[in-house]
């Protein structure tokens, strides 16, 4: 895992992640880590982390893991498919979502992610496929 801080990383440029308080902690080619400090606004009616917040963290970790080009700039991609397994409940503390690219082609890549508490309890896992936006001379 990289020791990069968010100051050394390109800005997320993602209003939803910023609004939710999700922080980009590290980003390397093929790997990405986000963190979130769980707040009451992230909880569902039962008082545990809302599934959509979990999905957003895992989608971002998988997606951003495949965005860094060899020259260091962030590209763009869209989620083609994302499968999530919800394993544990959580209602407080710091969460860490770590994504890793498992296979990459020219325009598609496949990634997995884990969401865990600061104590190492696995909250959820995901695997997905993502399509890079290929820039042409017309865009």
N, C-alpha and C positions, 0 to 999 in steps of 0.2 A: 504494500500500500504506500502511496506517495505521502510525503510530508508537506505537500504544497498547502499554502493557506489560501483563502479566497482572495486575498490581495494579489497573489501571484497568478491567479487564474482569470481568464477572460470573463467578463460579466455574464450572468446567466441569461439576461435579456428575456426573462420569462415572468410576466406580471403575476400569473397565478401562483407560482412557487414563492415568489417574493411576498405576495399577500398572505399566504399561509404561514410564512415564517420559516420556510425551508431554506437551508443554507447549503451551498456547494462547498464541500470541504476539500476534496481532491479530485483531480481530473488528469488522467494520463491516457494515452492511446490504449483502448481496450478495457479501461477500468475507470470507475467513478464512484464517489461517495458523497451522500447528502446526509444532513442531520436536521432533526426537528425536536424542539423542546415542546412536549405535549402541554397544551393549555386547554382550559374549559371549552373554548370555541372549536376545538378539534374532536370533541366527544359527541356521541350519539345520545339518544334518550335513555339508554341503559347505563350511561356513564362511562362507556369504554370508547376507545379510539374508533372513529367513524370509518367504515370500510372504504369509502371514497378517498379518504386521506391516505390510508394504507396503499390503495391502488395508485394514487398519484405519486407517492414516494417511490414505489417500485417501478412504475413506468418511467419516471424521470431517471432513476439510477440505470436501468437497462438502456434507455434511449441515449442519454448523454455519454455512456461508455463507448458508444460507437461513433461519436461525432467528431472527435479530434483527428484532424488530418495530420499527415506526416510533417507538414510545415508549421503545425501548432495552432492553426486557426480552427474555430468551431464551425462545423457545417450545420445542416438542418436535416431532419428526418421526420417521418411520420410512423406511428405505430400501425402495423399491419395486423398483428394478433398479440394478445397478452393473456396469459393464464395465471391466475393467482390462487395460492393455497393459503387460507387463513388458519393459523396454527394455535395462537395464544391471544388472550385479551391483554390489553394494557390501558392504563388510565392516567399515568403520570410518568415523568422522567424524560430522559433524552433518548431518542431513537436514531439509529444509524442504518441507512439504506446503502448497500454496496452492490454495484452492478459490474458484470464482467461479460465481455464479448466472447462467445464460444465458437463462432464461425462467422467469417465475413467474406462476401463476394464484392463485385463492383458496385451494385446498387442495394443489395439486401444484406442485412447482418442479423445474427441471432445472438440473444443475450439472456443471461440469468441474473437474478438479484435476490438478496436476502435482506429482510428488515429485522433488526434485533434491538433489544434494550441495551442500555449502558452496562447491564450486568450479564450480557451475553445470552439472554433468553430469546430464542427465535420466535418472532411474532408472525411472520409470513414469508413466503417465497414466491417468485414469479419466473416465468420464462416467456420470451416473446420473439417476434420477428419485426424488423424495422426496415423501412425503405428510405434510403438517402435521397434527398432532393439533388438531382443532377443539374448543375447550372449549364445553360447553353449560352451562346453568344447573343441570343435574343432576350435573355432575362437579366 
